[in-house]
Amino acid sequence: MKLRIIAKFSRENFTDGECIWEEKQENFGNVEKTTKFSGKHLHEFLMDWALFVERILSQNPTHKEFLEKLGKKSDNLEQIVFGQTLPFWRKPGFTDSIHLLIDPELSSVPWEILRTHKGFLFQDIDYHRGIRIETILKEHKQKSNTVLIVCNPVKPNLISTVKEECTSLYPILEKKLNLRILKEDHLTRVRLIEEISSAKYLHYAGHTEKNGIPIGTNDFLYSKEITELSFSNLDLVFFNSCHSSFDSIEHSGLTTSFLKAGAKEVIGFLFPVETNLAKEIGIIFWDSYLKSKNSHKSLAKIRKNLYKGSPKEIITAISLVHFSTKKQTFQINRILGITFVLLFLLFCIVFSREKKEPISIENFEVSEPKIATKKDTKVLAVKPKDPLLNRISNLSNSEFRKMALSFLSTKHEFLDDFQKRELLNSILSKDISEEKMYYEFKTRSGY
């Protein structure tokens, strides 16, 4: 289920907001619901939250004390944003995945701390944060397989950890990618723009400010300047630095600026991050990503481990955000293959209804008819039937059947094959009407 969070500007020069979402009601179908909230109250909350994060990072309280304080902050944010309205994810029995689509001006709010009926939003593995970017970009024709590492500690206390991070990343990245390194001593505005323009991946290790990337002692490559450039050659950017995802009415954050410049995926931190934790996260991420080529899964593993750790690690997990403008694309042969499979299944469904038997969908291959031998019969008898496919074939709604089969056979942006089967099994095993199953499937699968 999508929740849009839209920025509105008040007379007091604060960013007011409005939440919009759709709820399904039995008598009225889909109903759009809205809550409005005060930018002034939210601004004060953010100042208080910044102090809270600072205390957690410096004091590292007990787990119990941290969760009690985090619960109060969560309740306060919910009160400011939703008032008397109970957020739909707080209702018992809510099973949909939650996707927040946020205007950049409200991106720095820690929406992940809002409560659900199971815990906090950041504990929901299906939760996804998006950002509203509307920019028409030119595409770079020349594609490379280059990763650029920018090592820019700036501050003396970051020199050792940034050096360790970059040293550890060299062997990991150079095995599969063309590696280029840009260190602090050679970092100029022109050189940085030139190197980024020819890279497919970018990893930044070091210090950043809310308004941009420090260049030397007194200069910056400002976020607003990055917005005017074209970096559509970048598939993935990881800013492993404090406040790299911070946005406000005064500042367009680095992650937002790179998205506006054309980067497909950008990862960064909303708040300050402890330098040793940042180093470990950066190394683990790239090692995992190069194996899976799935940034969402790689970050999910990192967050899961951080949630089990100290309050400092939990705050870091909440701060680690991922924005993406990528859309699921298919090669033409995959499209034709899926289309053929669906047509074949439809043919089987139509001509087998008279038999009142489940449709066999264990084998999608079309071959010349042949006479079954005793050996073939034995093999078929031993091969177990797939319970999930049998459940799908017994659905009376043909559209539901087609969508469920397409969901299983098509690559999903966030779910692997096991998770897709688990999602369908959880829906089809419920004691509810097929119509409700169909609605829940569309909501949770994103179809």
N, C-alpha and C positions, 0 to 999 in steps of 0.2 A: 504494500500500500504506500502511495506517495504522499508526502506532506511537503507542500511548498511554503517556504518562509520568505516573505517579500519585504523589502525595505521601503519604508515611507518616511519622508522627511517632515519634521514638525517645525513650528515657528521658533522653537527654542534651539534650533540647530542640532537637535539630537536625532538619531535614527530610530524612528518608531517602526513598528513591525506588524505584520499580519500573517497568520497561519491559515492555510486553506487546504482542505482535504475532502475526500468523498467517503461517505459511509453508506453501506447497504442496509436499508430498513425494510422490514417485511411488507409494510403496506404502501410504501412510496418508492421503492427501488433505490437507486443511487441518489443520495442527497448530499449536496455540497455544504460543508460546514466551515465556519470562519471564526477565529478569535483575533482580537487586536490587542496590542500591548504597547506600553510606554517606553520610548527610547531613553527617557531620563532615568527611569527605574532600572532598565537594563544596563545603562552606562555605570550606574552606581554598583550594580551587581558585579560587573566585569572588573571594576577596581578592587572590590572586596575579594573576588576570585583570584586575582593576580597576587594579592597578599597571602592568600591561603596556599597557593602553589609554592610561593617563595618559602613559606614556613615549612611545608612538607619536605621540600628539597633540602632544606638546611637542618631540620630537626629529626626527620624520619621517625614519627611517632609509632606507637604499637598499631597492629593491624585493626584491633577492635576500636581504638580511639579514632583512627583514620576513617573507618567506615561510618562511625556515628557522625563525625563532622561532615563527611561527604554526603550523607543522607540529608542533613540540614540544608546544605547548599543545593542539593537536588530539589528538595521541597520548595525552597525559595524561588528557584528558577521556574518551576512549574507554576507556582502562584503568580509570578509576574507575567508569564506568557499565556497561561490558560485560564487563570482566574477560577471561576466557578465551574468551568467545563472540565469534565473528566477526560483526559487524553485517551484516545481509542485503544492504545496499546496497554493501558492499565486495566482494561476490562477483562475479567476472568474468561478463559477460553479463547482469547485472541491468538491466532496461529499464523497470521500473515507475516511476511518479511517487511521491514520498514526501510523506506528510502527517503531520506531528507534531501530536498533540493533547495539550496540556500542562496540568497543574494550575497555577493561578495562583502557588502557592508556589515552583514551579520554573521560572517563566517568565523569570526574569532570567539563566538559564544560556545562554551563547552556543552553542546547539545547532547553529547554522549552520556552525560551524568543523569539525564532524566530517568526516572524509575519506569519499569515495566511491571507486569504482574508476576514476573519471574525474578526480577532483580534490577539491575541498571541496564540502560540501553547499550552501553559499551560491552556488555557481556553476551549480547545476542550475536551469534556468529553470522546471521543472515542480514544484519543491519548494514546499510550502505549510505555514505554521505556523498552528495553531489553538489555541484555549484552551477549557478545559472550564468552561462557565458554565451553571448550571442555575437559572434564575430565571423565574417566571411573571409577566409584566408586563401592565399595562393599556395599551391602545393609545390614542393621541391621535386623536380624530376630525378635528380641524381640521388640515389640511395647508397648509403655506406653501412658498414658493419663496425663502426668505430665507437668506442666509449672514451669519453673525456673525464678525467679526474682532475678536479680543481682543489688544490691543497692550500688553504688560505687561513691560517690560524689567527692572524691579526693580533690577538691578545697573548701575552707571555705565558699565561697559565694554560693555554690550549696547545702550545707548540709540541709538547711531547706526545699527547694523545692523538693529535692530528697526524703527526709523523707515523705513529704506530698504525693508525687506521689506514693510511695510504700505503704503507709498506706491506700490510697484510692483504690489501686489495689487489696489488700488482699481480701476484701469481694466480689469483682466482680469476681475474678478468682477462689476462693476456692469453689464457688457454683457449678461449673461444671467440675473443673479439680483438680487433685492432686497437691497441691501447695507446692513448696520448695523455700526457701529464702536463699540467700547467701549475707551477709552484708560485708561491707568494713573490719571490724575487723577480719573476718574469711577467707578473700580472699587470697588464695595462688594459684600459677600456677597449682599445682597438683589437688587441691580441685576444682578449676574452671573447669578444663578439665574433671574431674570425674563427676561433677554434670551435665555439658552440655551433656555428653555422654549418660545419662540416661533420658533426657528430650525430649518431643515432641515439646514444645514451649519454646522460650527464650525471655525474656524482660530485656533489660539492661537500667538502669536509672543512669545517672551520667555523668562522664567526660571520654572522650576518646581522644587519640592523633591520628594523621594521620598514625602513624606507629604501633598502636596497643592499647591494653587495659592496663592501669596503674595498677600495682600490688604493693601496699604499696607506699613508697616515691620514690624509685629509680629503681624499676624493671618493666618489661613489659612482657605481653604475646604478642609477635610480630605477625603482620598479616601474615608474611611469614611462621611462625611456625604453625599458624592455617591452612594454605593451605595444610600442610603435614599431617594433622590429618583426621580422618573419622567421620563426623557428619551427616551422611545420616539419622540418627534417627530424625533430626530436620525437622519439617514440616514448621515452621514459626519462623522467628527471627525478633525482632524489636529493633534496636539500637537507643534509644532515646537520642542521644548525638551529639555534634558538630563534623563535618568532618568525621562521621562514614562511609559515602559513597564516600569519596574523594579518587581518584586514580590518579597516575601520573607515569612517567617513573621511579621515585625513589621509590614510595610507592605503594604497593598493598593494597587497602582499606579494611576495615573490612568486608563490605558487599560482596565484590568480594571474599575475602578469605573464608568466610563462604559458599558461593556458590560453590567454588572450593572444599571445604571440604564435600559437599554433601547436604547442606541445600536446601529445596525446594523453599522457598520464604524468601527474606530478605528485610527489610525496614530500611532506614536510612536517614541521612541528608548530603547534599553535602557541606554545609557551616555552619558557626556558627548559633546557634539557641538560642533565648532568653529563659531563664530557665523556666519562668512561662508559656510561650506558649508551651514549650516542655511538661511540666507536664500535661497541659490540653489535648494536642493531644494524649498523651499516654493513659490517662484514657478513653477518648472518643472512641479511637480506639478499645480497648479491650472490652469495654461494647458493642459496635456495632458488633464486629467480633464474639463474642460468641453467639450472637443472629442470625446472618446471615450466619456465616461460610464462608463469602466471603470477603477476604481482599481488593479486588479491589473496591467493592462497599463501604466498610467502609472508605477507604481512599478518594474515590470520594466525599463522603459527607463532610469529614473534609476539603478537598481542596475547595469545593464549598463555605463553610462558610468563610474560610480564604480569598478567593478572594473578598468577599464583605466588608472586613475589612480595616484596616489601611495599609499603605505601608509596615510596619514591618510584618504584617500578610501575605501579598501577597508574600513578599520575602521568608517567611518561607514555604509557599505552594509550591513555585518554587523549593525550596531546598529539599523538602520531596519526595524521590524517592523510587520506588518499583521495585525490580528485582525478576523474577520468572523463574524457570526451570521446573515447573509443566506442565505435558501434560494431556490433557483431556482423562480420562479413563472411561470405561463403564463396568458394571457388565454383565456377560454372559446372564442373563435373560433379561436384557434391550436390548442387541444386538439382541437376538432372537425375542423379541417382536417387535422391530422396523423393522426387516427384514420381519416378518410376515405381518405387516401392509402395508409395501411397496409392497409386492407381491400381497396382496389382492387388493390394489389400482390399481396396474398395470392390474390385471385381469378385474377390473371394467372399466378401461379406454378402454381396447381393445374391450370389448364386448358391449360398449355403444356408440361407435363412430357413428354407423349407425343411432342412434336416434337423433344425433346432439343436445343433451341436456347436461347441466352442470352435472358433476358427483357428486353424493351425498356422502360427506365424513364427515358427522356429527357424525356418529357412526361407530367405528372400530370393534365392537364386532361381532363375528360370532355365530349365534344361529340357532336352528332348525326352518325351515319355519313354519309359523303359519298363520291362517286366521285372517285378520284384522277385529276387531270389530268396532262398532260405537264409542266406548269410545277411542280406539286407534286412530281412525281417527281424533277425536277432539283434542287429545293431540298433534298429529303431526301437525295439522293445526295451533295450537297456538304457537308452538315452532318456534322462528324466525330463519331464515337461517343466517349463518355467511358470511358476504360479502367478507371477506378476503379469506376464503376457496373456495367460488364460483369463485373469480378471479383466484385463483391458478388452479382450475379444468378446467377453460377455456383456459389455456395456451396451445398452440399447440406443444411446445417443451416438449416431455415426460421427458427428463433428467432434465429440469428446474423444472417441476412439482414435480418430486421425490425429488430433492434437497431441494426445498422450504418446502415441507411437513416434510422432515427429520429435517430441520432447526427448524421448529416449535415444533416438538415433542422431540427433543434432548436437553439435558442440555448444555448450552453454558458457556464458561469460564468467559465471561465478561458481557453478556446480560441476563436480566431476561425475563420472558414470555411477559410482556408488551412491553419492548424495542424491542424484536424480531418481534412482530406484527407491531410495529410502523415502523421499518426498512422496512419490506416487503410492508406495505401500501404505504410508501413514494416512493418506487421504482415502484410498479405496477400502481400507480395513475398518473405517468408521461406520457406525450404525446410523447413517443419515441418508437422505434421499439422493438419487443420482444428480439431480439438479443442483443441490448444495455441494456435492462433490465437485461438479463441473466448475462452479463459481470459485470454490476454494483453490482448485487446481490453477485456474487462470490467474488468480490473485497471487499465489505463492510462486508460480513458475515464471511470471512476467509475460506470459503469452497474451 
